[in-house]
Amino acid sequence: MAWTQVCCNYDGTFGGFLTCVFESYVHREEPVEFRTPEDPACSLYPLRTIPTHEEHAMRVYRSLDKKLGPTGRDLFVRGFLTCLKEKELWLWRFVRMGYDRGPGFVRDLTDPTVDTVRRAVQHLNSEAHQYKGFVRFSELSGILVGEIEPKNRVLPLLRPHFRGRYPGENLVLHDRTHREALFSRAEGWAILPVEDFQAGDPDQEELAYRKLWRGFYDAIAIEGRYNPKCRMTHMPKRYWAMMTEFQKDWDTALPDISGFQEK
């Protein structure tokens, strides 16, 4: 019996996508397009609106370790966090290969589906690693607040790092690109959607520390080794807008910092 080609309309969550996988196997329907509330374009294929069903999603999730193996499961789960174009379609093909062939399919690096998902996850992991060093936090009313503009949804990968680095601190890391934020405190954490995030204005003490950090950054630079191309290789320019040391427009607003200097 041939599978019916359909367009899956779901809520854009990982649980919703797993529900789509479940429903596709139950009804023998092959998704050829996926639509979310952020992508409401029309389709020439029959439209299947699939509400998220937690129990069905968990059945699929529990099957991943056996059908895809630990490596395949990790690629599948992290693949959903990537900025890969038509990621749902690639991941549907990926998980179906695992169900049909077993865990060994991930070693077939010549397969376009395996290669595409692997490359997307490598890009995600690399970006998350970069942000571990490029995030800048400001203390605003006793809360550490930072903002990033990633291509991928890196907050789930950054959460263990920053919770371990700042244990017990109240922390907010805002992802401007995907309009979500990590909220962390000693008691627990959550990654929640945010529509209009306003960090608030820094106080005089915070401005002073920012100036100190920029002064240190400039002081340790070696003029004779100035190489902007090399710097952009190790610190891509798209990260600079969120980094304190590159925001020179604060100079006029900064107070006298003599009180913070060693005597």
HULINCOR-V499825 format. One record per pair of residues at least 12 apart in sequence whose C-alpha atoms are under 10 Angstrom apart, sorted by sequence separation. I is the first residue (numbers start at 1). J is the second residue. D is the distance in Angstrom with one decimal. If there is no record, write none. Layout:
BEGIN
<<I J D> <I J D>>
END
This chain:
BEGIN
<<8 20 7.1> <33 45 8.1> <35 47 9.3> <61 73 8.7> <64 76 8.6> <79 91 7.1> <94 106 9.0> <106 118 9.0> <135 147 7.4> <136 148 8.8> <171 183 5.9> <172 184 6.4> <180 192 5.5> <181 193 6.4> <182 194 10.0> <8 21 9.8> <32 45 8.1> <34 47 9.4> <35 48 9.7> <36 49 9.8> <64 77 9.4> <135 148 7.0> <170 183 7.8> <171 184 5.0> <172 185 8.9> <179 192 8.8> <180 193 4.1> <181 194 6.6> <20 34 9.4> <31 45 9.3> <33 47 9.3> <34 48 9.5> <35 49 9.1> <76 90 9.7> <77 91 9.1> <134 148 9.1> <159 173 9.2> <170 184 5.8> <171 185 6.3> <179 193 5.9> <180 194 5.0> <181 195 9.9> <8 23 9.8> <31 46 9.9> <34 49 10.0> <76 91 6.5> <79 94 10.0> <158 173 9.4> <169 184 7.6> <170 185 4.5> <171 186 9.5> <178 193 8.2> <179 194 5.4> <180 195 7.7> <8 24 9.1> <31 47 9.8> <61 77 9.2> <75 91 9.2> <76 92 9.2> <97 113 8.9> <168 184 8.7> <169 185 5.7> <170 186 7.2> <178 194 8.9> <179 195 6.0> <180 196 9.7> <181 197 8.8> <17 34 9.2> <31 48 9.2> <97 114 9.1> <131 148 8.2> <167 184 9.3> <168 185 6.0> <169 186 6.5> <170 187 9.7> <172 189 9.8> <174 191 9.5> <178 195 9.6> <179 196 8.0> <180 197 8.9> <6 24 9.2> <76 94 7.5> <94 112 9.9> <95 113 9.9> <131 149 9.9> <155 173 8.0> <166 184 9.6> <167 185 7.9> <168 186 4.3> <169 187 10.0> <170 188 10.0> <171 189 9.2> <172 190 9.9> <173 191 9.3> <174 192 9.7> <175 193 9.4> <176 194 9.1> <179 197 8.2> <5 24 9.7> <29 48 9.6> <75 94 9.3> <76 95 7.3> <94 113 6.2> <131 150 8.6> <155 174 8.7> <166 185 9.2> <167 186 6.6> <168 187 8.1> <170 189 9.7> <172 191 9.6> <174 193 9.6> <175 194 9.1> <176 195 9.5> <4 24 9.3> <16 36 9.9> <75 95 10.0> <93 113 6.9> <94 114 6.7> <155 175 7.5> <166 186 9.4> <168 188 9.6> <174 194 8.5> <176 196 9.6> <3 24 9.0> <8 29 9.6> <92 113 9.7> <93 114 9.1> <154 175 8.5> <163 184 7.2> <176 197 8.5> <3 25 9.2> <7 29 9.4> <8 30 9.2> <9 31 9.9> <12 34 9.2> <72 94 8.7> <73 95 8.7> <90 112 9.5> <91 113 8.2> <94 116 9.6> <128 150 8.6> <144 166 9.4> <153 175 8.1> <162 184 9.0> <163 185 8.2> <175 197 9.6> <4 27 8.6> <5 28 9.0> <6 29 6.5> <7 30 8.4> <8 31 6.2> <12 35 8.0> <13 36 9.0> <72 95 8.4> <90 113 6.4> <91 114 9.3> <94 117 7.8> <127 150 7.5> <131 154 8.6> <152 175 9.8> <159 182 7.3> <163 186 8.6> <174 197 7.7> <3 27 8.4> <4 28 6.6> <5 29 5.8> <6 30 6.1> <7 31 5.6> <8 32 8.0> <9 33 8.6> <10 34 7.5> <11 35 8.3> <12 36 5.2> <24 48 9.9> <89 113 9.8> <90 114 8.9> <93 117 10.0> <127 151 8.1> <128 152 8.4> <131 155 9.8> <151 175 9.8> <153 177 8.5> <154 178 9.9> <158 182 9.1> <159 183 9.3> <174 198 9.7> <3 28 5.1> <4 29 4.6> <5 30 4.7> <6 31 5.0> <7 32 5.9> <8 33 6.3> <9 34 5.9> <10 35 6.4> <11 36 5.5> <12 37 7.2> <23 48 9.8> <73 98 9.3> <91 116 9.6> <127 152 7.6> <128 153 8.8> <129 154 9.2> <132 157 9.7> <144 169 7.5> <145 170 8.8> <146 171 8.2> <147 172 8.4> <148 173 7.5> <149 174 8.5> <150 175 7.1> <152 177 8.5> <153 178 7.1> <155 180 8.6> <159 184 8.4> <163 188 9.5> <174 199 9.0> <2 28 7.8> <3 29 5.0> <4 30 5.8> <5 31 5.8> <6 32 6.0> <7 33 4.6> <8 34 4.8> <9 35 4.6> <10 36 5.4> <11 37 6.4> <12 38 8.2> <24 50 10.0> <68 94 9.1> <72 98 7.8> <90 116 7.8> <91 117 7.3> <124 150 9.4> <127 153 9.5> <128 154 5.5> <132 158 7.0> <143 169 7.4> <144 170 6.2> <145 171 6.0> <146 172 6.4> <147 173 5.6> <148 174 6.3> <149 175 5.8> <150 176 7.8> <151 177 7.1> <152 178 8.4> <155 181 7.6> <156 182 8.3> <163 189 8.8> <1 28 8.5> <2 29 8.7> <3 30 5.8> <4 31 8.3> <5 32 6.2> <6 33 7.0> <7 34 5.6> <8 35 6.1> <9 36 5.8> <10 37 7.7> <11 38 9.0> <12 39 9.5> <23 50 7.9> <68 95 7.2> <90 117 7.1> <124 151 8.3> <125 152 9.2> <127 154 7.5> <128 155 8.0> <131 158 7.8> <135 162 9.9> <142 169 8.8> <143 170 5.1> <144 171 4.7> <145 172 4.8> <146 173 4.8> <147 174 4.6> <148 175 5.2> <149 176 5.3> <150 177 6.3> <151 178 8.6> <153 180 9.1> <155 182 6.6> <172 199 9.3> <217 244 9.9> <218 245 8.3> <2 30 9.4> <3 31 9.5> <4 32 9.7> <5 33 8.9> <6 34 8.8> <7 35 7.2> <8 36 8.6> <9 37 8.2> <20 48 9.4> <67 95 8.4> <68 96 9.4> <123 151 9.4> <124 152 5.9> <126 154 9.9> <128 156 9.3> <129 157 8.7> <142 170 7.5> <143 171 5.6> <144 172 6.2> <145 173 5.9> <146 174 6.2> <147 175 6.0> <148 176 6.2> <149 177 5.2> <150 178 8.3> <217 245 6.7> <20 49 9.2> <67 96 9.4> <68 97 8.5> <69 98 8.4> <87 116 9.6> <123 152 8.3> <124 153 7.8> <125 154 8.1> <128 157 6.5> <129 158 8.2> <132 161 7.4> <142 171 9.1> <143 172 7.3> <144 173 8.2> <145 174 7.8> <146 175 8.8> <147 176 6.9> <148 177 7.8> <149 178 8.3> <216 245 9.2> <217 246 9.6> <9 39 9.5> <20 50 6.5> <23 53 9.9> <67 97 9.3> <68 98 4.9> <72 102 9.6> <73 103 9.1> <87 117 8.3> <124 154 7.0> <127 157 9.9> <128 158 6.5> <132 162 8.0> <147 177 9.9> <148 178 10.0> <149 179 9.7> <159 189 8.6> <214 244 7.0> <215 245 8.4> <9 40 8.6> <19 50 7.4> <20 51 8.5> <22 53 9.5> <64 95 8.2> <67 98 5.6> <68 99 7.0> <72 103 6.7> <75 106 9.1> <121 152 9.5> <139 170 9.7> <159 190 9.3> <213 244 7.8> <214 245 4.8> <19 51 7.7> <20 52 8.1> <66 98 9.3> <67 99 5.4> <68 100 9.7> <71 103 8.1> <72 104 8.8> <84 116 8.6> <120 152 9.4> <125 157 8.0> <129 161 9.8> <139 171 9.1> <159 191 9.0> <213 245 7.0> <214 246 7.9> <17 50 9.0> <19 52 5.9> <20 53 9.3> <23 56 8.4> <66 99 9.1> <67 100 8.4> <68 101 8.8> <69 102 7.7> <70 103 8.2> <71 104 9.6> <72 105 8.3> <73 106 9.9> <84 117 8.2> <87 120 9.1> <124 157 9.1> <138 171 9.8> <148 181 9.8> <211 244 8.7> <212 245 9.7> <214 247 8.7> <16 50 7.6> <17 51 9.6> <18 52 8.3> <19 53 6.1> <22 56 6.4> <23 57 9.6> <64 98 8.4> <67 101 8.3> <68 102 5.9> <69 103 4.7> <72 106 6.1> <137 171 8.8> <138 172 9.9> <147 181 8.8> <156 190 9.6> <210 244 6.7> <211 245 8.4> <214 248 8.6> <7 42 9.5> <8 43 9.9> <16 51 6.8> <17 52 7.9> <18 53 8.8> <19 54 7.7> <21 56 9.1> <22 57 7.0> <64 99 8.7> <67 102 5.3> <68 103 4.3> <69 104 7.9> <71 106 7.5> <72 107 9.5> <82 117 9.1> <84 119 9.3> <85 120 9.5> <137 172 8.8> <146 181 9.6> <156 191 7.8> <210 245 7.9> <7 43 6.9> <15 51 9.7> <16 52 4.5> <17 53 9.9> <18 54 9.0> <19 55 8.7> <20 56 9.2> <21 57 8.2> <22 58 9.7> <63 99 9.1> <66 102 8.0> <67 103 5.9> <68 104 7.8> <69 105 9.4> <71 107 9.7> <84 120 6.0> <137 173 8.3> <146 182 9.8> <155 191 7.6> <211 247 9.9> <6 43 9.2> <7 44 8.3> <8 45 9.4> <15 52 6.3> <16 53 7.2> <19 56 5.8> <20 57 8.3> <22 59 8.1> <66 103 7.5> <67 104 9.5> <68 105 7.9> <69 106 8.7> <79 116 9.8> <80 117 9.6> <82 119 10.0> <83 120 7.5> <84 121 8.9> <136 173 9.6> <145 182 9.9> <210 247 9.5> <211 248 9.3> <6 44 9.0> <7 45 5.7> <8 46 8.6> <9 47 6.9> <10 48 8.6> <11 49 9.2> <14 52 9.2> <15 53 7.5> <16 54 8.3> <18 56 7.6> <19 57 4.8> <22 60 6.4> <65 103 8.5> <68 106 7.9> <79 117 6.3> <82 120 6.2> <83 121 9.3> <135 173 8.9> <145 183 9.5> <6 45 5.3> <7 46 5.9> <8 47 6.2> <9 48 5.9> <10 49 6.1> <11 50 8.2> <13 52 8.3> <15 54 6.7> <18 57 4.8> <19 58 8.5> <21 60 7.4> <22 61 9.9> <64 103 9.3> <75 114 9.2> <78 117 9.3> <79 118 8.1> <81 120 9.3> <82 121 6.5> <84 123 9.5> <211 250 8.1> <5 45 6.9> <6 46 5.0> <7 47 4.9> <8 48 5.0> <9 49 4.6> <10 50 5.4> <11 51 7.2> <12 52 9.5> <15 55 9.5> <16 56 9.5> <17 57 7.9> <18 58 7.8> <19 59 9.0> <20 60 9.8> <78 118 9.7> <79 119 9.5> <80 120 9.6> <81 121 8.2> <82 122 9.4> <83 123 9.0> <84 124 9.6> <144 184 9.7> <210 250 8.8> <211 251 7.6> <4 45 9.7> <5 46 7.5> <6 47 6.0> <7 48 6.0> <8 49 6.0> <9 50 6.0> <10 51 6.2> <11 52 7.3> <15 56 8.8> <16 57 7.2> <18 59 8.7> <19 60 7.7> <76 117 7.8> <79 120 6.7> <80 121 8.9> <82 123 7.9> <83 124 8.0> <143 184 9.9> <210 251 9.7> <4 46 9.0> <5 47 9.6> <6 48 6.6> <7 49 8.4> <8 50 6.8> <9 51 8.4> <10 52 7.4> <15 57 5.5> <18 60 6.2> <19 61 9.7> <72 114 9.3> <75 117 7.0> <76 118 9.2> <78 120 9.0> <79 121 5.6> <82 124 5.8> <143 185 9.5> <14 57 8.6> <15 58 7.9> <18 61 7.2> <75 118 6.7> <78 121 6.3> <79 122 9.4> <81 124 7.5> <82 125 9.3> <207 250 8.0> <208 251 10.0> <211 254 7.3> <75 119 9.9> <77 121 9.4> <78 122 9.6> <207 251 9.2> <210 254 8.8> <211 255 9.1> <15 60 9.5> <72 117 9.9> <75 120 9.1> <76 121 8.8> <79 124 8.3> <208 253 9.7> <209 254 9.6> <211 256 9.8> <212 257 7.9> <15 61 8.9> <72 118 9.6> <75 121 6.6> <78 124 8.0> <207 253 7.9> <208 254 6.3> <211 257 8.2> <74 121 9.3> <75 122 9.3> <78 125 8.8> <207 254 5.8> <208 255 6.4> <206 254 9.4> <207 255 7.4> <208 256 7.5> <209 257 8.2> <212 260 8.7> <204 253 9.0> <205 254 9.3> <207 256 9.9> <208 257 5.7> <212 261 9.1> <147 197 9.9> <204 254 7.3> <205 255 8.4> <207 257 9.2> <208 258 9.4> <35 86 9.7> <203 254 9.9> <204 255 6.6> <205 256 10.0> <208 259 9.6> <209 260 8.4> <34 86 7.8> <147 199 8.8> <204 256 9.3> <205 257 8.6> <208 260 8.1> <33 86 8.2> <34 87 9.2> <35 88 9.4> <146 199 8.4> <204 257 9.5> <34 88 6.7> <145 199 7.1> <33 88 8.3> <34 89 7.0> <145 200 9.6> <205 260 9.3> <32 88 9.6> <33 89 6.7> <31 88 9.2> <32 89 6.8> <31 89 7.3> <32 90 10.0> <140 199 7.9> <141 200 9.3> <32 92 9.3> <140 200 7.5> <141 201 9.9> <31 92 7.8> <32 93 9.9> <138 199 9.5> <140 201 7.8> <141 202 8.6> <30 92 9.0> <31 93 9.4> <140 202 6.1> <141 203 8.5> <14 77 8.4> <17 80 9.0> <30 93 9.7> <139 202 7.7> <140 203 7.4> <138 202 7.8> <139 203 8.9> <140 205 9.9> <141 206 10.0> <14 80 7.1> <139 205 9.2> <140 206 7.7> <13 80 9.1> <14 81 9.0> <21 88 10.0> <83 150 9.5> <84 151 9.5> <139 206 6.5> <20 88 9.8> <24 92 9.8> <83 151 6.1> <84 152 8.5> <138 206 6.9> <139 207 9.9> <82 151 7.8> <83 152 5.0> <138 207 9.1> <21 91 9.8> <81 151 9.8> <82 152 4.8> <83 153 7.6> <139 209 9.8> <17 88 7.5> <21 92 7.1> <25 96 9.6> <81 152 6.2> <82 153 6.3> <138 209 9.1> <20 92 9.2> <80 152 9.5> <81 153 5.0> <82 154 8.3> <138 210 8.4> <79 152 9.8> <80 153 8.7> <81 154 7.1> <14 88 9.8> <17 91 9.6> <18 92 9.4> <21 95 8.6> <81 155 9.3> <17 92 9.1> <21 96 8.9> <78 153 9.4> <81 156 8.6> <12 88 9.6> <78 154 9.6> <81 157 9.5> <78 156 9.5> <78 157 9.2> <8 88 9.9> <150 238 9.0> <149 238 8.4> <150 239 8.5> <149 239 7.7> <148 239 7.9> <149 241 8.9> <148 241 8.9> <149 242 7.9> <147 241 9.8> <148 242 6.3> <147 242 6.5> <148 243 9.1> <146 242 8.3> <147 243 9.2> <146 243 9.6> <134 235 8.2> <133 235 9.7> <134 236 10.0> <130 234 9.2> <135 239 8.7> <130 235 8.3> <134 239 7.2> <135 240 10.0> <137 242 9.6> <130 236 9.4> <134 240 8.5> <136 242 7.2> <137 243 9.1> <138 244 9.2> <135 242 7.5> <136 243 5.8> <137 244 8.8> <131 239 8.5> <134 242 8.4> <135 243 7.0> <136 244 6.6> <130 239 9.2> <134 243 6.9> <135 244 9.2> <136 245 9.3> <134 244 9.7>>
END
